Amino acid sequence: MILIRYPSGLREFKVTEPELNDAEDRKLAAEMPSFIQGELVRRLRESGLFTRIVNANETDYTPGAEKTLMLEGEITRLAPGSRALRYFVGYGAGRSKTQAETRFVDAQSGQPVLVIADRRVAAYGIFGGDSREHLRESFDDMARDLAKFLIRLSRGEAPKKE
């Protein structure tokens, strides 16, 4: 399959396994799905691999007869961590943790074409680092690395065992 030929649609992400301690954590959990979705749209558009990227949050889109991939996913782990623990204890205490699982699904058949899971941990920063920035950086890195992975696949470069 050559991914370059497919237009693409993007469905809204949701948080399925948040590790929330307080109101600030709940606020972050509400923010992150739209953030990762925006980063995925941006990075996939920048990749130039797809003829069209449709963000389901911005416009309604019903796939027609043309080949279409839908990108679906969940944030399966969202743990903002503790800035105080990162600063005062260190050694990995209070780490921010994220995990997202994404699926490219053929819109006509509903069959998954590609399934990916990515996990990130952030444990350092000035004065312990800001949890919001740790999470945003992690999701931006996930989107960047997904685009890079798809570019490598489009060139015929298969993943290799190390």
N, C-alpha and C positions, 0 to 999 in steps of 0.2 A: 504494500500500500504506500502510495506517495502522499504524504500529508499536505503537500503544497496545493493540491487540487481541491481541497475541501474548504468551503466556507465554514464558519464556526459560530455557534451560539454559546452563551455562558449563562448558566442557571445560578440562582442565588445560593450561596453557601450558608451553612448553619453551624452552630457550636453544639456538639453532642456530648462532650465530656469536660465541662469546665471545672476547674479547681478554684473555687471562689471563696474568699475569706471575709469580704466586706463589700460595702456599696461601691467603692472605687473599682474593685475587681469586677463587679457586675456591670459597671459602666464600660469597662474595657471589653468584656465579653460581648456587649451589644455593639461596640464599634468595629471589632476586628473582622467580622464577615464582609462588610462593605469595603474595608481596607484591602483585604487579600483579593477580593474580586476586582477592585480597581487596579491593583498591581498586576494581576494576571492579564487583564484586558490590555493594559499599557505594554507589558512585556511581550505579549503575543502579537500585538500590532507592530511593535518595533522589530520583531523577528522577520516579518515579511513573508512568513510561510503560508498564511491563509489569505484567500481572496477577500474575505469579509469577516469581521469579528462583531458580533452583536452582543451587547451587554443587556441581559434580561431586566436589570434594574432600571435601565434608561428607556427602553422601548419594547413594545410587544413584537414578537417574531414567531411566525408559524412556518416551520420548514416546508418547502415545496418539493418538487420532484428532484431538484439538484441534490447532489451528495452533500450531506451536512453532518458535522460532528457537534454534539453538545458536550460541554465540559461541566460536569457535576462534581460536587465534593462536599466534604464536611471538615470542620475543624474538630478533630477527634481528641485533642488535648490542648487545653488552654490554662496554663498555670502562671499568673503574673509573678509569683514569688514575692519575696520581701526585700525591699531596698535596705532596711535596717540590718537584716541578717547578712546580706551581701557585704555591707560596709563593716559591721562590727565583728562578725564571725569569720567570714571569708571561707576558703576551702570548699567552695561549692554550695554552702548553705544559702538558702533563699533564692536559688536559681529560678529564672523564668524559663518555662518549657512550653513548646508548641509542637503540634503535630497536625498535619493536614493530609487527607486522603482524597485523591482526585481520580476521576474516570472520564475518559473520552468515550462517548457512547454514540453509535450510529443512530441518527435521528429516525431513519425509516424503519429499522428493524428493532431498535431498542437494545441491541446487543453491545456489551462493552468491547471496545477495540484496544484500549490501553488503560491500565490501572497503575497508579503511582501513590506511594506513601512517602512522606518526607517529615523528618523530625529535627528540631533544633533546640539547643540549650544555650542560654546566655547567663553567665555568672559574674561578669566583671563590668566595671564602669566607674567613672569618677563619683566618689562618695556613694558607691554601691550601684550606681546607674539607675535610670528611670525605667520602671517596668513597662510603661507605654512604649518608650523608645526601643526597649529590648524586643517586645512583641512585634512592633512595626518593622524593625530591621530583620527579624526572623522571617516574617511573611514576605517581605520584599525579596530576601535571599531565595526563598522557595520559588517565587514567581520567576526570578532571573534564571535560576538553575533549571526550571522546567522548560523555559524557552531555549536555553542552551542545549538541553537534552534533545528536544524536538528538532533543532537545527542539525545536530549530529545524526539523528535518525534519518532525516531527509537526505543527507549525504551518503547514506548507506553504511554509516559507522555504527556497528552494533556494540552494545555494552560488552565489556570484556571482564572475565574473571581475573582477579589479581592474585 
